[in-house]
Amino acid sequence: MLTNEEKTRYSKQIIMPEIGLSGQQKLQSARVLVIGAGGLGCPVLQYLTAAGVGTIGIADGDVVDLSNLQRQVLYTTADLGNSKASTAAARLRGLNPHVTLQVHPEFISNANVLDILYNYDIIVDGSDNFATRYLVSDACVLLNKPMVSGAIYKFEGQVSVFNYLEGPTYRCLFPEPPGTGESPNCADIGVVATLPGIVGTIQANEVIKMITGTGTVLSGKLLVVDTLTMQTDMFSFAANPANKNITALPYETEKTCTVPITQITYTDLLKKSASSTTVHIVDVREAEEHAIGNIGGINVPLSVLEKRYSDLNPTFDIVVYCASGTRSMHAARMLSEKGFANVFNLTGGISQLTL
């Protein structure tokens, strides 16, 4: 039941016949999990909290980084180094004390995904990598839960709803994950500050529609928005019944994320280089980026590493780096899978350094 204070708080929703008091009570009873408290997760969490969703889970094992603040609007400079999930929950409690915030300060993995998703009605995916998206989608199929998906790329965003009322799953639209190096994220290619807010708000809107039974849900439809032109497109796709036949989580979807890679700091890299002549330092950024500034070594872009990895001596220690550590992690995994025994990834990339 809603208190008088809550009725006043949500009055602008309650007076709409499409939602009304019954719809607001449905929101109050709903349990929604938001995976990722980053660019997409921040607006999703803010609007679901403001709208009065009764229980909201926040799953994210990351901490606040300075580069996040351009678009992750729940955080401030004072939050640097703090848990995103815990910090977001504290801020959201100040926005709406009537909402229960449940914190899961961990990354979603095969080991925890079913346990975490089990107690929620709707799952919102705000992750930034394909391995997590496929894992969450498969878990939603196993648990028969709808998944609201959002993705961003520079100035373009996508939103869809999967596994809703026997509708298509994520694999019906994207049957297989991309190969190594084919899926750069915003750390590598950039994203305009406003785009996550636009896409995340649409995701939150889909959640509200699903809970209240209002409007047409983006099930079997992919909404694409280009913020440079403000053009929107809608693409329809059908369900493939074979994608419902999941009896266990397919661990191979995380293959590219489970190869153990040793991280190395810049300080330790300098020590290693000074004490050994058998170290390859490899910049996997594009040539234009390498020319602007680098820490030495050779430049073998990730985009051509598949063809040029034989340029490297497999008996050497291989240290790969990029701007943020993301592309270089892809490169390190690729080299490990090619049989390179001693591969290191420069922690945080060179964006943290003054060149």
C-alpha positions in Angstrom: 0.0 0.0 0.0 1.1 3.5 -0.7 1.4 6.1 2.0 0.0 9.6 1.6 3.6 10.8 1.2 4.2 8.3 -1.6 0.9 9.2 -3.3 2.1 12.8 -3.4 5.6 11.9 -4.6 4.2 9.8 -7.5 1.1 11.9 -8.2 2.2 12.9 -11.7 2.2 9.2 -12.6 -0.9 8.3 -10.6 -3.1 10.9 -12.3 -2.4 9.3 -15.7 -5.0 6.7 -16.6 -2.4 4.5 -18.2 -0.7 4.0 -14.8 -3.1 5.1 -12.1 -2.9 4.0 -8.5 -3.0 0.3 -9.5 0.0 0.8 -11.8 1.9 2.6 -9.1 1.3 -0.2 -6.7 2.6 -2.6 -9.3 5.8 -0.5 -9.5 6.0 -0.6 -5.7 5.8 -4.4 -5.7 8.3 -4.9 -8.6 11.9 -6.2 -8.2 14.3 -5.1 -10.9 18.0 -5.9 -11.2 20.3 -3.5 -13.0 23.6 -5.1 -14.1 26.2 -2.4 -14.4 26.2 0.9 -12.6 28.0 2.7 -15.3 26.9 5.0 -18.2 23.7 3.1 -18.9 23.1 1.9 -15.3 23.2 5.4 -13.8 20.1 6.8 -15.7 18.3 3.5 -15.4 18.8 3.5 -11.7 17.9 7.1 -11.2 14.6 6.9 -13.1 13.5 3.6 -11.7 14.2 4.9 -8.2 12.4 8.1 -8.9 9.4 6.3 -10.4 9.0 4.2 -7.3 10.1 0.6 -8.3 10.0 -1.1 -4.9 13.2 -3.1 -4.9 16.2 -2.4 -7.1 19.3 -4.5 -7.2 22.6 -3.1 -8.3 25.3 -5.5 -9.6 28.7 -4.1 -10.4 32.2 -5.0 -9.1 33.9 -1.9 -10.4 35.1 1.3 -8.6 34.6 4.9 -9.7 37.3 6.1 -12.0 38.0 9.7 -13.1 37.2 8.8 -16.8 33.7 7.7 -15.7 32.6 11.1 -14.5 32.0 12.5 -18.1 28.8 10.3 -18.4 28.2 8.4 -15.1 26.2 11.1 -13.4 25.5 9.4 -10.1 29.2 9.9 -9.0 31.3 12.9 -8.1 35.0 13.5 -7.8 34.8 12.7 -4.1 33.7 9.1 -5.0 36.9 8.2 -6.9 38.1 4.7 -5.9 34.8 3.8 -4.2 32.5 0.9 -5.1 30.1 1.9 -7.8 27.3 -0.3 -6.5 27.6 0.9 -2.9 28.0 4.6 -3.9 25.1 4.5 -6.3 22.9 2.9 -3.7 23.7 5.6 -1.1 22.9 8.3 -3.6 19.7 6.7 -4.7 18.5 6.3 -1.1 18.7 10.1 -0.8 16.6 10.4 -4.0 13.9 8.1 -2.7 13.9 6.5 0.8 10.9 4.4 -0.1 12.8 2.2 -2.4 14.8 -0.8 -1.2 18.3 -0.9 -2.8 20.1 -4.2 -2.8 23.8 -4.0 -3.5 25.7 -6.8 -5.3 29.3 -5.3 -5.4 30.6 -8.0 -7.8 30.9 -8.7 -11.5 28.3 -11.0 -13.0 29.9 -14.4 -13.8 28.9 -18.0 -14.4 29.4 -18.7 -10.7 26.9 -16.1 -9.4 24.6 -15.1 -12.2 21.7 -17.5 -11.5 21.8 -16.8 -7.7 21.7 -13.0 -8.2 19.1 -13.0 -11.0 16.8 -15.5 -9.3 15.0 -13.1 -6.9 14.2 -10.3 -9.5 11.3 -9.9 -11.9 13.1 -8.0 -14.6 16.7 -7.8 -15.6 18.3 -4.6 -17.1 21.6 -5.2 -18.8 23.8 -2.2 -18.7 27.1 -4.1 -19.2 29.8 -3.1 -21.6 31.0 -6.4 -22.9 29.5 -9.2 -25.0 30.5 -12.0 -22.7 28.3 -10.6 -19.9 25.4 -9.9 -22.3 25.3 -13.4 -23.6 25.7 -14.9 -20.1 22.9 -12.7 -18.7 20.6 -13.5 -21.7 21.2 -17.2 -21.3 20.5 -17.0 -17.6 17.3 -15.1 -18.3 16.1 -17.9 -20.6 16.9 -20.5 -17.9 15.0 -18.5 -15.3 12.3 -17.2 -17.7 12.9 -13.6 -16.9 12.8 -10.6 -19.4 16.0 -8.7 -20.1 16.0 -5.0 -21.1 19.2 -4.5 -23.2 21.0 -1.3 -24.1 24.2 -0.7 -26.0 26.1 2.5 -27.0 28.7 3.3 -29.6 30.1 6.8 -30.0 26.9 8.7 -31.1 24.6 5.7 -31.6 22.5 3.7 -29.2 20.4 0.6 -29.3 17.6 -0.7 -27.1 15.6 -3.9 -27.2 13.7 -6.3 -24.8 14.5 -10.0 -24.9 12.8 -13.1 -23.5 9.5 -11.1 -22.8 6.3 -13.2 -22.9 8.0 -16.0 -25.0 9.5 -13.3 -27.3 12.9 -13.5 -29.0 16.1 -13.8 -27.0 19.4 -11.9 -27.4 20.7 -14.9 -29.4 17.8 -14.5 -31.8 19.2 -11.1 -32.8 22.9 -11.8 -32.3 23.4 -15.6 -32.6 27.1 -15.6 -31.7 29.4 -13.2 -29.9 32.0 -11.3 -32.0 35.5 -12.5 -32.3 38.5 -11.2 -30.3 39.1 -7.5 -31.2 35.8 -7.0 -33.0 34.0 -5.4 -30.1 35.7 -2.2 -28.8 34.0 -0.4 -25.9 33.6 3.2 -25.1 37.0 3.2 -23.3 38.6 2.6 -26.6 36.5 4.5 -29.2 34.7 7.0 -27.0 31.1 8.0 -26.4 29.4 11.3 -26.2 28.4 12.2 -22.7 24.7 12.4 -23.4 24.2 9.1 -25.2 24.1 6.8 -22.2 21.6 9.1 -20.6 19.3 8.8 -23.6 19.6 5.1 -24.0 19.4 4.3 -20.3 16.3 6.5 -20.0 14.7 4.5 -22.8 15.6 1.3 -21.0 14.0 2.5 -17.8 10.9 3.5 -19.8 10.6 -0.1 -21.1 10.8 -1.4 -17.5 8.0 0.9 -16.4 5.9 -0.2 -19.3 6.4 -3.9 -18.6 5.6 -3.5 -14.9 2.4 -1.4 -15.5 1.3 -3.2 -18.6 1.2 0.0 -20.6 2.2 0.6 -24.2 4.0 -1.6 -26.6 7.2 -3.2 -25.3 10.3 -3.4 -27.6 10.1 -7.2 -27.8 11.2 -8.5 -31.2 12.2 -4.9 -32.1 15.5 -3.1 -32.1 15.4 0.6 -31.6 18.4 2.4 -33.0 19.0 6.1 -32.4 21.7 8.3 -34.0 22.3 11.3 -31.9 24.3 13.1 -34.6 21.3 13.3 -36.9 18.5 12.5 -34.3 17.3 9.8 -36.7 15.7 6.7 -35.2 15.1 3.4 -36.9 13.2 0.3 -35.8 14.1 -3.2 -36.9 12.0 -6.3 -36.3 13.4 -9.7 -35.7 11.8 -13.1 -35.1 12.2 -15.7 -32.3 14.3 -18.8 -33.0 12.8 -21.6 -30.9 16.2 -23.3 -30.7 17.5 -20.4 -28.6 15.0 -21.4 -25.9 16.5 -24.8 -25.5 19.0 -23.9 -22.8 19.4 -26.4 -20.0 22.7 -25.0 -18.6 24.9 -22.0 -18.9 27.2 -22.4 -21.9 30.6 -21.6 -20.5 32.1 -21.2 -23.9 30.4 -17.8 -24.2 33.0 -16.5 -21.8 35.9 -18.2 -23.5 37.6 -15.0 -24.4 37.2 -13.7 -20.8 38.5 -16.6 -18.9 42.1 -16.9 -20.2 44.2 -15.9 -17.2 46.3 -12.8 -18.0 48.9 -11.3 -15.7 48.6 -7.6 -15.1 51.7 -5.4 -14.8 52.1 -1.9 -13.6 54.1 0.7 -15.5 56.7 0.8 -12.6 57.1 -3.0 -12.8 57.4 -2.8 -16.6 60.3 -0.4 -16.3 62.0 -2.7 -13.9 61.4 -5.7 -16.2 62.7 -3.8 -19.2 65.8 -2.7 -17.3 66.7 -6.2 -16.1 66.0 -8.2 -19.2 66.7 -8.1 -23.0 64.0 -10.6 -23.8 61.0 -8.3 -23.4 58.7 -7.3 -26.3 56.6 -4.1 -25.5 53.7 -3.9 -28.0 51.4 -1.0 -28.5 48.1 -2.5 -29.9 46.5 0.9 -30.6 46.2 2.2 -34.2 49.2 3.9 -35.8 47.7 7.4 -35.4 47.3 6.9 -31.7 50.8 5.5 -31.4 52.2 8.6 -33.2 50.6 11.0 -30.8 52.3 9.4 -27.8 53.6 6.0 -26.6 56.0 4.3 -24.2 58.1 2.7 -26.8 58.2 -0.8 -28.2 56.6 -1.8 -31.5 53.2 -0.9 -32.8 51.0 -3.8 -33.9 47.4 -2.7 -33.8 44.9 -5.1 -32.5 43.1 -5.0 -35.8 46.0 -6.7 -37.5 47.4 -8.7 -34.6 45.8 -11.9 -35.9 48.0 -11.6 -39.0 51.1 -10.3 -37.4 51.5 -12.1 -34.2 54.3 -14.2 -35.8 56.4 -10.9 -35.7 56.8 -11.6 -31.9 59.1 -14.0 -30.3 57.1 -16.5 -28.3 60.0 -17.1 -25.9 60.1 -13.4 -24.8 58.0 -11.8 -22.2 55.3 -9.9 -24.1 53.9 -6.7 -22.5 50.9 -5.3 -24.4 49.4 -1.9 -23.9 46.7 0.5 -25.2 44.9 3.6 -23.9 42.8 2.0 -21.2 43.9 -1.6 -20.9 40.8 -3.0 -22.7 42.2 -3.5 -26.2 45.4 -4.8 -24.8 43.5 -7.3 -22.7 41.9 -8.6 -25.9 45.4 -8.8 -27.5 46.8 -10.6 -24.5 44.1 -13.2 -24.6 44.6 -13.7 -28.3 48.4 -14.2 -27.9 47.8 -16.6 -25.0 45.5 -18.6 -27.2 48.2 -18.6 -29.8 50.6 -20.3 -27.4 52.5 -17.3 -26.0 53.4 -18.4 -22.5 54.5 -15.1 -20.8 52.0 -12.3 -21.7 51.4 -9.3 -19.6 48.8 -6.5 -19.8 49.7 -3.0 -18.8 47.2 -2.2 -16.0 45.0 0.8 -16.9 46.8 1.5 -20.2 48.8 4.6 -20.9 46.0 7.1 -20.4 47.0 7.2 -16.8 50.6 8.3 -17.7 52.0 11.7 -18.6 53.9 11.2 -21.8 
